[in-house]
């Protein structure tokens, strides 16, 4: 049987949205994220919660190979969100990446246009470790003086990718890092330097 | 306040909230950039804060405490109606105390009390495009923002100086956000512009009729445009608030009679009431 969605769709979605909003508004801060979901593996409860809260018929999803190959995951997401699951990552509003270390290059996703930089993707990466006490140095809007962030597993060249993404501001993608029970975000406005 | 039945929490349907929420997330990621959104008809006319109401409805949760101000005042028609609207459709707690609120919807003022990091300030915006009166075509203003070509705005401010000897823009004074986008702070008096800079609270802007949402994340540089030889200055008042004696706050002129009698009082009613409750009494009150 299909795994169930939010227990309380209205308030659970609001709670997830506020965690994402606060994470994007304050890069480097770790926001608590309680989902109450038990989606089919390898979809994590946090990735599922983001999709259920924000994706719909107007906001297509893209799934990485691990998620797309599990028949239960697309069925779960289609049923609960009504979102189209795009084959081409460039068509996705939200990309769900279960294997963060194998995250495709950001250039595969919509970057927006100079006049419409908002027409760009948000990447949601499942990570196992997430800390705001060590790792990269962050600065930019939303950050008082400076902040730090470390997450794993990620591609080795992640800082270089994030630097290229920031250099393209206002175009680019926004990144959400979701660990069990918590998340952090790196919008394109954040400058990331290796610690 | 009796709750309304038959409406979704905070009036809007979930699909609309998701659409607005996605726009808010992009607005935060691109500070000062105007994100188009599919603004809905609300049960109030355009010009009464439909943009702010939609942003508030999209972010509001059960545990939020809502404050609504209109020109600094908690008790004018617009503020009372919107506060009642959310008290009835979302059953959230409401307050007039700035420091107790988690979400503050505002029409044309920023509260005098410093905002803190757990607050969101939602502005009602009539015309989001700072270049609109200089260039009426949306296709052109989009292009100007894309190229960060803001010479027109500086010409406008320069013409003020040529004509009046100083920059005569007193409200909706244009700002540059995080060194990139020029943004209309909504028709707040320029007195409030410095409060937007490095503000601990998240600032969200909603324009219902014009269908735009934009944002200033916390701790973001917000610079009022000016010239080296004509630096940005805020209004000053030559007297304190007549009721609470506050100095360095924004004052409203209140006419008292037909003989030219007038007094100047705090535009921020909550700030004024708190000060009077705490002790300091203004000149008018002392004479009464």
HADDOCK unambig.tbl for C-alpha pairs under 7 A between the chains (distance, minus, plus):
assign (segid A and resid 11 and name CA) (segid B and resid 61 and name CA) 6.86 0.50 0.50
assign (segid A and resid 14 and name CA) (segid B and resid 59 and name CA) 6.95 0.50 0.50
assign (segid A and resid 14 and name CA) (segid B and resid 61 and name CA) 6.39 0.50 0.50
assign (segid A and resid 18 and name CA) (segid B and resid 59 and name CA) 6.84 0.50 0.50
assign (segid A and resid 21 and name CA) (segid B and resid 25 and name CA) 6.15 0.50 0.50
assign (segid A and resid 24 and name CA) (segid B and resid 28 and name CA) 6.77 0.50 0.50
assign (segid A and resid 24 and name CA) (segid B and resid 29 and name CA) 6.75 0.50 0.50
assign (segid A and resid 25 and name CA) (segid B and resid 28 and name CA) 6.05 0.50 0.50
assign (segid A and resid 25 and name CA) (segid B and resid 202 and name CA) 6.96 0.50 0.50
assign (segid A and resid 25 and name CA) (segid B and resid 217 and name CA) 5.20 0.50 0.50
assign (segid A and resid 25 and name CA) (segid B and resid 218 and name CA) 6.63 0.50 0.50
assign (segid A and resid 54 and name CA) (segid B and resid 18 and name CA) 5.57 0.50 0.50
assign (segid A and resid 54 and name CA) (segid B and resid 22 and name CA) 6.85 0.50 0.50
assign (segid A and resid 114 and name CA) (segid B and resid 146 and name CA) 5.06 0.50 0.50
assign (segid A and resid 115 and name CA) (segid B and resid 142 and name CA) 5.45 0.50 0.50
assign (segid A and resid 115 and name CA) (segid B and resid 143 and name CA) 5.95 0.50 0.50
assign (segid A and resid 115 and name CA) (segid B and resid 146 and name CA) 4.90 0.50 0.50
assign (segid A and resid 118 and name CA) (segid B and resid 26 and name CA) 5.66 0.50 0.50
assign (segid A and resid 118 and name CA) (segid B and resid 35 and name CA) 6.48 0.50 0.50
assign (segid A and resid 141 and name CA) (segid B and resid 178 and name CA) 6.67 0.50 0.50
assign (segid A and resid 141 and name CA) (segid B and resid 217 and name CA) 5.96 0.50 0.50
assign (segid A and resid 141 and name CA) (segid B and resid 218 and name CA) 6.82 0.50 0.50
assign (segid A and resid 141 and name CA) (segid B and resid 219 and name CA) 6.21 0.50 0.50
assign (segid A and resid 141 and name CA) (segid B and resid 220 and name CA) 4.70 0.50 0.50
assign (segid A and resid 142 and name CA) (segid B and resid 217 and name CA) 4.96 0.50 0.50
assign (segid A and resid 142 and name CA) (segid B and resid 218 and name CA) 4.53 0.50 0.50
assign (segid A and resid 142 and name CA) (segid B and resid 219 and name CA) 5.13 0.50 0.50
assign (segid A and resid 142 and name CA) (segid B and resid 220 and name CA) 5.97 0.50 0.50
assign (segid A and resid 143 and name CA) (segid B and resid 219 and name CA) 5.90 0.50 0.50
assign (segid A and resid 144 and name CA) (segid B and resid 219 and name CA) 5.57 0.50 0.50
assign (segid A and resid 170 and name CA) (segid B and resid 30 and name CA) 6.22 0.50 0.50
assign (segid A and resid 187 and name CA) (segid B and resid 29 and name CA) 5.08 0.50 0.50
assign (segid A and resid 188 and name CA) (segid B and resid 29 and name CA) 6.21 0.50 0.50
assign (segid A and resid 189 and name CA) (segid B and resid 29 and name CA) 6.10 0.50 0.50
assign (segid A and resid 189 and name CA) (segid B and resid 30 and name CA) 6.57 0.50 0.50
